[in-house]
Amino acid sequence: MIERLRESSGGVLGFRVVGKLTAEDIKDFEPQLEFLIRERKHKPIGILTDLSQMHGADLKARWEELRFLQKHTDHIARMAVVGADKWEEIMAMLTAGAAVLEAETRYFETSEMLRAWEWVRTAKHAEDMPVRQISAGTGVWKDYHPEYMDL
């Protein structure tokens, strides 16, 4: 099951995966992301994914995840992944996602949830935060600089 996090606001969508992730979960969640993209008039968004309560994913879910990320890759600037204990599970999921997603992606431990929210909401000036980089931004996002940074 995928739950939207109440801290989601502006151009940032946060969600938590609870239990075993299924393809139906991803398909049910996708309209929320599409709504945010339309609402932001296709400006880049940030995503925070809390995997601390995830207990695996079936193969159809992995395939659906790739389709989902490929479809929305042009709209996602940053992705914060908040930890789980099963590194193998996380790495399998992120390796597949990083191949498609050109956004800058970082891993945060569960105790760093507030830092994850801060990082996903900011531009690249927050590099002094103690996080583990998974995938540097590439392609259209490598030089991304949100318009609010010039205020």
C-alpha positions in Angstrom: 0.0 0.0 0.0 1.2 3.5 -0.8 0.2 6.3 1.6 0.6 10.0 0.8 2.4 11.9 3.6 0.7 14.9 5.1 3.9 16.9 4.9 3.5 17.0 1.1 3.1 20.6 -0.1 4.0 22.9 -3.0 6.1 21.0 -5.5 7.0 18.1 -3.2 5.1 14.9 -2.9 5.9 12.5 -0.1 4.7 9.0 0.3 5.3 5.9 2.4 5.2 2.3 1.1 3.7 -0.1 3.7 3.9 -3.8 3.4 4.6 -5.5 0.0 4.4 -3.2 -3.0 2.2 -4.3 -5.8 1.7 -3.1 -9.4 -1.9 -2.1 -8.4 -0.5 0.1 -5.6 1.6 2.0 -8.1 -1.2 2.3 -10.6 -3.5 3.6 -7.8 -1.0 6.2 -6.7 0.0 7.5 -10.1 -3.0 9.9 -10.5 -1.8 11.8 -7.4 1.6 12.5 -9.1 0.0 13.4 -12.4 -2.3 15.9 -10.6 0.7 17.5 -8.9 2.5 17.8 -12.3 -0.5 19.4 -13.9 -1.0 21.7 -10.9 2.6 22.8 -11.1 2.2 23.5 -14.9 4.9 21.0 -15.6 7.5 22.7 -13.4 10.0 20.2 -11.7 8.8 18.5 -8.6 10.5 16.7 -5.7 9.6 13.3 -4.3 10.2 11.8 -0.9 9.8 8.1 -0.7 9.7 6.5 2.8 10.6 2.8 2.5 11.0 2.1 6.2 7.8 0.0 6.3 8.1 -1.7 3.0 8.4 -5.5 3.0 9.4 -6.2 -0.6 7.8 -5.9 -4.0 6.5 -8.3 -6.6 8.0 -8.5 -10.1 5.0 -6.8 -11.6 5.5 -3.9 -9.2 9.1 -3.6 -10.3 8.0 -3.5 -13.9 5.3 -1.0 -13.1 7.8 1.1 -11.2 10.0 1.4 -14.3 7.1 2.4 -16.5 6.0 4.9 -13.9 9.4 6.5 -13.6 10.1 6.5 -17.3 6.7 8.2 -17.9 7.4 11.0 -15.3 11.2 11.4 -15.4 11.0 14.8 -17.2 9.1 16.3 -14.2 11.1 15.0 -11.2 14.1 17.0 -10.2 15.0 15.4 -6.9 14.1 12.2 -5.1 14.8 11.5 -1.4 14.6 7.9 -0.4 14.2 7.3 3.3 15.6 4.1 4.7 14.7 0.6 5.4 16.7 -2.2 6.8 16.9 -4.3 3.7 19.6 -2.7 1.6 19.3 -5.4 -1.0 15.7 -4.5 -1.6 16.4 -0.8 -1.7 19.3 -1.2 -4.0 17.4 -3.4 -6.4 14.6 -0.9 -6.5 16.8 2.2 -6.9 19.2 0.7 -9.4 16.2 0.0 -11.7 14.8 3.5 -11.0 18.1 5.3 -11.4 18.5 3.8 -14.9 15.3 5.6 -16.0 15.1 8.6 -13.6 17.5 11.4 -14.4 16.7 13.2 -11.1 19.3 13.6 -8.4 18.5 10.9 -5.9 19.8 10.5 -2.3 19.3 8.0 0.5 18.5 9.1 4.1 18.2 7.0 7.2 14.9 6.9 9.0 16.2 9.2 11.7 17.0 11.8 9.0 13.4 12.3 7.9 13.4 16.1 8.5 16.7 16.5 6.6 15.2 14.4 3.7 12.2 16.8 3.5 14.5 19.8 3.6 16.8 18.5 0.9 14.0 17.5 -1.4 12.4 20.9 -1.1 15.7 22.8 -1.7 18.0 23.3 -4.7 21.5 22.1 -4.9 22.8 24.5 -2.2 22.1 22.0 0.6 25.1 19.8 -0.2 26.6 20.1 3.4 23.8 17.7 4.7 25.1 14.3 5.8 23.4 12.1 3.2 24.5 9.3 0.9 24.2 10.2 -2.8 22.7 7.4 -4.9 22.5 9.1 -8.3 23.7 12.5 -9.4 21.3 14.5 -11.5 21.9 14.0 -15.2 20.4 15.1 -18.4 17.9 18.0 -18.3 18.3 18.2 -14.4 22.1 18.4 -14.1 22.0 22.2 -13.9 18.5 22.6 -12.3 18.1 25.7 -10.3 14.6 26.5 -9.0 13.2 29.9 -9.7 12.7 30.6 -5.9 16.4 30.5 -5.3 16.9 33.9 -6.8 14.5 35.7 -4.4 
